[in-house]
Amino acid sequence: MRMRNLAVAATLIPVLLVPGCGTDAGVANAAPAAQKAARPSLTDQAAAAAGSDDPVVNAYYAYRIALDAMMRSGGGKTAALQQVMTPKMYQAISAQAKYFRTKKLHNTGATKVLWAQRTIASNGVIVSACYDTSAARTVNSRGHSVLPNTTPTRWLDQMRVLPQQSGWIVDGGTTTPNAC
């Protein structure tokens, strides 16, 4: 038994004598530093969701992602909304967020954009988009749906998108029930 321990020690001694090997410092220096995973920005998430290189369409997707996050949070997460919409629209959506908070409502699931395309109109660049809300339910604090079963699940957005210094942002528009 002693011979075996001696053989193991004799084998490991040269390894331990090599600079940086066998010490905690050597292991720490040899291993790459751990890094916190970067959270993708709304623009990155929107581009991935849209599968589009069009920054105007991606601005619309970023708006939908931020709006869904706010509604799932029960009106609490509104900071991301400021990045994707004009101050006037943010003021209107903040009123909706406040309503969600005071009534203790939140959405389960998320809306799904079925298609989105940009058009040029007399009042600017418009993104027309069809989205489906069948996977997103608005519920109260008890988890009961607050919308009637007859509420449409397909909606057509006609949103004006404006250029901003760092990209494009949503300025408002219309949303109507539509079997798009």
Secondary structure, DSSP 8 states (H G I E B T S, - for coil): -HHHHHHHHHHHHHHHHSTTSSSHHHHHHHS----------HHHHHHHHHT---HHHHHHHHHHHHHHHHHHTTS---HHHHHHB-HHHHHHHHHHHHHHHHHT-EEES--EEEEEEEEEETTEEEEEEEEE-TT-EEE-TTS-B-S-TTS-SEEEEEEEEEEETTEEEEEEEEEEE---
